[in-house]
C-alpha cells in the first residue's frame, strides 16, 4: 500500500511541469439552432428545441 502511494506521488511530481492551464468543459451543440450544452453523458442526444442531432463543438 505504501509503495503505491509513493509511486503515485512520484508520478504526480514528475508530471507537474507538463501541466498547461486549467481544464475546460467539453461542449455539445445544435448546428441548426445554435444552442450549446456541457457534455455530461456518453451520448450527445438531440436538441430539445428543434430535434436535430447534437454535435461536439470545437474549442475556441
C-alpha angles and dihedrals in degrees: 000000000000091000090054092053092048091048093050091047092050092048090051091049093049093049096046093094090056093063111115119185127311134310118273124207118245114241134208124194149174116259090200103054102013101239118148135199138179113263106246103156138042093253122064096209128188134302114270091212104048107005097241120142113266121235134200109265118226119244112256 
